[in-house]
Amino acid sequence: MYKLKEIATNVFYVGVNDRQKALFENLWPLPYGVSYNSYLIIDEKTVLVDTVDVCYSDIFLKKIADALNGRTLDYLVVNHMEPDHSGSIRLLRQQYPDVKIVGNSKTHGMLGGFHGITDGLLEVKEGESLPIGSRNLTFYMAPMVHWPEVMFTYDAKDKILFSADAFGTFGTLDGGIIDTEMNVEPFREEMIRYYSNIVGKYGSPVQKAIQKLSGLGIGTICSTHGPVWREHIKEAVSVYDRLSRYEGQDGVVVLYGSMYGNTEQMAEAIAYSLAENGIKHIVLHNASRSHASYILKDVFKYKGLIVGCPTYSGQLFPEIESALSKIEVREVKNRLFGYFGSFTWAGVAVKRLAEFAERMKWETVGIPVEQKQSLNAANYAGCLALGQAMAEKIKEQSIN
């Protein structure tokens, strides 16, 4: 029944789209949905690479049966055990009881934990290959990209890299599967958001994985989320390379919390000054309205971050504290940091922001501005000076 996309001769896309889920990992908004990608190789042996979320197992199993056309399934390669990719393994094993499940030692431990599967396993190690006929599948370990069991599978015959979550992006595949068949523009920002939200903490492992892959001739990247990359391979790898090195573009995120608009006025003044001093990429995030997912995306994207916060119950404003905690968990490096705050009777926020900068080991730019009650002329001038200092520092770094 299903007409399946051939990625290469006898390599089929059997993934599914999820347009129902509101939050990925029950945390991150999915305004454009998400795809769960799986691939079936038909050779002398038949090999499935990863499965899909259990919610879509019925459609998924039908696609596999259509592609196999009466043949059995010999191998399942598990590159990643996160449930959105491994959720259908138990049902797949029920459908094909003799299927050998291929993974590394950490994969097999998780198979037992998640699914109670402890038999019919084939353990592979770094650089080992599995002959399946005209192809050899070679396995490369990629621990902590972004789970410890992650590995990549490489088909040298067709130069296909099955890359688990690496080079993935949010967004459903609306008709086209391969990047040459679609407008990839909507995926650009969603790739940055996916990386910063899901992979962001693990920059060093991503760098190691990219270096490991540098010697392979890769003509196609089959990630577990988003488009199959062919025409835009260099761009996709470049995005992951840049973000994993925490290399920000020339731009500034102004993140603020404001109860009654006084801190917001300070943020507006700083943004005005940034623009006046030549910064074109400026993003203002009201922490009470912007979801942390988008705040993180822009913090990863741009090299400057200026945070403004009122004192609230002797602490940071809760939404700012929450956003900073998520940034800190991801261990974002090499940002230029400015900060400002306000209070009515006891100022604490500015002190707490200074402590945050010290923990992150970021370079502090400009003189912090602290406003008691509503904005006055002196502090307005201080906000303009803070924006100017950040703009000058960014331009100085760009020259150097």
C-alpha positions in Angstrom: 0.0 0.0 0.0 2.7 2.5 1.0 4.9 4.0 -1.7 8.2 4.3 0.0 11.0 6.8 -0.7 14.2 5.1 -1.9 17.2 7.0 -0.5 19.5 4.8 -2.6 19.0 1.6 -4.5 17.2 -0.7 -2.1 17.6 1.7 0.8 14.1 2.8 1.9 12.8 5.5 4.2 10.2 4.0 6.6 9.9 6.8 9.1 6.8 8.6 10.3 5.7 12.2 11.1 4.3 13.3 14.4 2.0 16.3 14.2 0.2 15.5 17.4 2.8 15.9 20.1 2.8 19.4 21.6 6.1 19.1 23.6 9.2 17.1 22.7 10.5 15.3 25.8 7.5 17.0 27.4 9.6 20.2 27.5 10.2 21.7 24.0 7.4 23.1 21.8 6.8 21.5 18.4 5.0 24.1 16.4 6.0 22.3 13.2 5.9 18.8 14.6 8.7 16.3 14.4 9.7 13.3 12.3 11.0 9.9 13.6 13.2 8.6 10.9 13.9 4.9 10.2 15.6 3.2 7.2 15.4 -0.2 5.7 18.2 -1.7 3.7 17.4 -4.7 1.4 20.4 -6.7 0.4 21.2 -10.4 0.8 20.3 -9.7 4.3 17.6 -7.1 5.3 18.5 -4.5 7.9 16.4 -1.9 9.7 18.2 1.1 11.1 16.4 2.4 14.3 12.6 2.3 14.9 10.1 5.0 15.8 8.0 6.2 18.7 5.6 3.5 19.9 2.6 5.7 19.2 3.2 5.2 15.5 4.2 1.6 15.5 1.2 0.4 13.5 2.0 2.6 10.5 5.7 1.9 10.9 5.3 -1.9 10.9 3.0 -1.8 7.8 5.7 0.3 5.9 8.3 -2.3 6.8 6.1 -5.2 5.7 5.4 -3.4 2.4 9.1 -2.8 1.8 10.1 -6.4 2.7 7.4 -7.8 0.3 7.3 -11.1 2.0 10.9 -11.4 3.2 11.8 -11.6 6.8 13.9 -9.0 8.8 17.4 -10.2 9.5 18.9 -7.3 11.5 17.8 -4.3 13.5 20.6 -1.8 14.0 20.0 0.4 17.1 22.0 3.6 16.8 20.2 5.3 19.7 18.0 4.0 22.5 16.0 7.1 23.3 12.3 6.0 23.3 11.3 8.1 20.3 13.6 5.9 18.3 13.5 2.6 20.2 9.9 2.6 21.3 8.8 0.1 18.7 11.5 -2.5 19.3 9.5 -4.8 21.4 6.6 -4.9 18.9 9.1 -5.3 16.0 10.6 -8.3 17.8 7.1 -9.8 18.2 6.6 -9.3 14.5 10.0 -10.7 13.5 11.1 -13.0 16.4 14.3 -14.1 14.7 15.6 -10.6 14.1 19.1 -10.0 15.4 19.5 -6.7 17.3 22.8 -5.0 16.6 24.3 -2.5 19.1 27.1 -1.9 21.5 27.4 -3.1 25.1 25.6 0.0 26.4 22.8 -0.4 23.9 22.2 -4.0 25.0 22.1 -2.9 28.7 19.4 -0.4 27.8 17.5 -3.0 25.7 17.1 -5.1 28.8 16.1 -2.1 30.9 13.6 -0.6 28.6 12.2 -3.7 26.9 13.3 -6.8 28.8 15.2 -8.0 25.7 18.4 -9.9 26.5 18.7 -12.5 23.8 19.2 -12.5 20.0 21.7 -9.7 20.3 24.8 -9.0 18.3 27.4 -6.7 20.0 29.6 -4.5 17.8 32.6 -2.4 18.7 34.4 0.6 17.2 35.2 0.1 13.6 33.7 -3.3 13.3 31.7 -4.2 10.2 28.6 -6.3 9.4 28.5 -7.8 5.9 25.0 -8.0 4.5 25.7 -8.9 0.9 26.8 -6.2 -1.5 27.3 -3.9 1.5 29.3 -3.8 4.6 27.9 -1.7 7.5 30.6 -0.2 9.7 29.9 1.1 13.2 31.5 4.1 14.9 30.8 4.9 18.5 29.6 8.4 19.3 29.0 8.4 23.1 27.2 11.4 24.6 25.9 12.6 21.2 23.7 12.8 23.2 23.3 9.5 25.1 26.1 7.2 26.1 25.2 4.3 23.8 24.9 6.4 20.6 26.7 5.1 17.5 26.8 5.8 13.8 26.4 3.3 11.0 28.2 3.8 7.7 27.4 2.2 4.4 30.5 2.6 2.2 28.8 1.4 -0.9 26.3 4.2 -1.1 28.3 6.6 1.1 25.4 6.8 3.6 25.9 7.8 7.2 23.1 6.8 9.5 23.8 9.4 12.2 21.3 8.8 15.0 20.2 12.2 16.4 23.3 14.0 15.0 22.5 16.6 12.3 18.8 16.3 13.2 16.2 19.0 13.4 12.7 19.6 14.6 9.9 19.7 12.0 7.9 17.1 10.0 8.7 16.0 6.5 5.8 17.4 4.5 6.0 15.3 1.4 9.7 15.5 0.6 12.2 13.3 2.4 15.5 14.3 0.9 16.7 17.9 1.1 16.8 18.2 -2.7 13.0 17.7 -2.8 12.1 20.5 -0.5 12.6 24.1 0.7 15.0 23.6 3.6 14.7 27.2 4.9 12.2 26.4 7.7 14.6 23.8 9.0 17.5 26.2 9.5 16.3 27.8 12.7 14.7 24.5 13.9 18.1 22.8 13.6 19.7 25.4 15.9 16.8 25.0 18.3 17.0 21.3 18.2 20.8 21.3 18.9 20.6 23.8 21.7 17.7 22.2 23.5 18.6 18.5 23.0 22.3 18.2 22.4 23.6 21.5 23.7 25.5 20.3 26.7 27.7 17.9 24.8 29.8 20.1 22.6 33.0 18.2 23.2 31.6 14.8 22.3 30.0 16.3 19.1 33.4 17.7 18.1 35.0 14.3 18.6 32.3 12.7 16.5 32.8 15.2 13.7 36.5 14.6 13.7 36.0 10.8 13.6 33.8 11.2 10.5 36.1 13.6 8.7 37.9 10.8 6.9 34.8 9.2 5.5 33.4 10.0 2.1 29.8 10.9 3.0 27.3 11.5 0.2 24.1 11.2 2.3 23.3 11.8 6.0 20.3 9.9 7.3 19.5 11.4 10.7 16.7 10.2 13.0 14.9 13.6 12.8 14.3 15.9 9.9 15.5 15.8 6.3 17.8 13.4 4.7 20.8 15.6 3.9 22.5 15.3 0.5 22.7 18.7 -1.1 23.1 20.5 2.2 25.5 18.2 4.0 28.2 20.8 4.4 25.7 23.2 5.9 24.2 20.7 8.3 27.7 19.6 9.5 28.8 23.3 9.7 25.8 24.2 12.0 26.7 21.3 14.4 30.4 22.1 14.2 29.9 25.8 15.0 27.4 25.2 17.8 29.4 22.5 19.4 32.4 24.9 19.5 30.0 27.5 21.1 30.9 29.9 18.3 28.3 32.7 18.4 27.4 34.9 15.5 27.6 38.7 15.8 24.4 39.5 17.6 23.0 40.1 21.1 20.2 38.5 23.1 18.6 40.8 25.6 16.8 38.6 28.1 14.7 40.2 30.8 12.0 39.8 33.3 9.7 42.6 34.2 6.7 42.7 36.6 5.4 46.3 35.9 7.5 47.4 33.0 10.4 49.2 34.7 13.0 46.5 33.8 11.5 46.3 30.4 12.2 50.0 29.8 15.9 49.3 30.6 15.9 46.5 28.1 14.4 48.7 25.4 17.1 51.4 26.1 19.9 48.8 25.8 18.5 47.4 22.5 18.2 50.9 21.1 21.9 51.5 22.0 22.9 48.2 20.4 21.3 49.2 17.2 22.6 52.7 17.3 26.1 51.2 17.6 25.9 48.9 14.6 24.5 45.6 15.9 21.9 44.4 13.5 21.0 41.0 15.1 19.2 41.9 18.3 16.7 39.6 20.0 14.6 40.7 23.0 13.1 37.9 25.1 10.6 38.6 27.8 11.3 35.6 30.1 7.6 35.5 31.1 6.5 35.1 27.4 9.3 33.5 25.5 9.6 29.8 26.0 13.0 28.7 27.2 13.4 26.6 24.0 13.7 29.8 21.9 15.8 31.6 24.5 18.3 28.8 24.4 18.3 28.7 20.6 19.3 32.4 20.5 21.8 32.1 23.3 23.6 29.4 21.3 23.2 31.4 18.1 24.6 34.8 19.2 27.8 35.7 21.1 26.4 38.5 23.3 23.9 38.0 26.2 22.6 40.9 28.3 20.3 39.8 31.2 18.0 42.1 33.1 16.1 41.1 36.2 14.1 42.6 39.0 14.6 41.4 42.6 11.7 39.1 43.6 11.3 37.9 47.2 15.0 38.6 47.8 16.0 36.5 44.8 16.1 36.6 41.0 12.8 36.9 39.2 11.7 33.2 38.9 11.4 33.1 35.1 14.9 34.6 34.7 16.2 32.1 37.3 14.7 29.3 35.4 16.1 30.4 32.1 19.6 30.9 33.5 19.5 27.4 35.1 18.8 25.9 31.6 21.7 27.9 30.1 24.0 26.8 32.9 23.1 23.1 32.6 24.2 23.3 28.9 27.5 24.8 29.9 27.5 27.4 27.2 31.0 28.8 26.7 32.6 31.9 25.4 29.7 34.4 25.7 30.0 38.1 26.3 27.8 39.0 29.2 26.2 42.2 30.4 23.6 42.6 33.1 21.2 45.0 34.8 18.4 44.9 37.3 15.8 46.8 39.4 14.3 46.7 42.8 11.9 48.6 45.0 13.3 48.3 48.5 16.2 45.8 48.6 18.3 45.0 45.5 19.6 41.4 45.1 19.2 40.6 41.4 22.3 42.4 40.1 24.5 40.6 42.7 23.0 37.2 41.7 23.6 37.9 38.0 27.2 38.7 38.8 27.5 35.3 40.5 26.0 33.6 37.5 28.6 35.2 35.2 31.4 34.0 37.5 30.1 30.4 37.4 29.9 30.5 33.6 33.4 32.0 33.3 32.1 34.5 30.8 33.6 37.9 30.0 31.6 40.6 31.6 31.2 43.7 29.4 30.2 47.2 30.4 29.1 48.5 33.8 26.0 46.8 35.3 23.0 49.1 35.8 20.9 48.8 38.9 17.7 50.8 39.1 15.7 51.6 42.3 12.0 51.8 41.4 11.3 53.6 38.1 13.9 54.4 35.4 15.7 57.8 35.9 17.9 59.8 33.6 21.2 58.6 35.0 20.3 55.0 34.7 18.9 55.5 31.3 22.3 56.8 30.3 23.9 53.8 32.0 21.7 51.5 29.9 22.8 53.2 26.7 26.4 52.9 27.8 25.9 49.2 28.5 24.5 48.6 25.0 27.4 50.6 23.5 30.0 48.7 25.4 28.6 45.4 24.2 28.4 46.6 20.6 32.0 47.8 20.6 33.2 44.5 22.2 31.4 42.4 19.5 32.8 44.5 16.7 36.3 44.4 18.2 36.2 40.5 18.4 34.9 40.4 14.8 37.9 42.4 13.6 40.3 40.2 15.6 
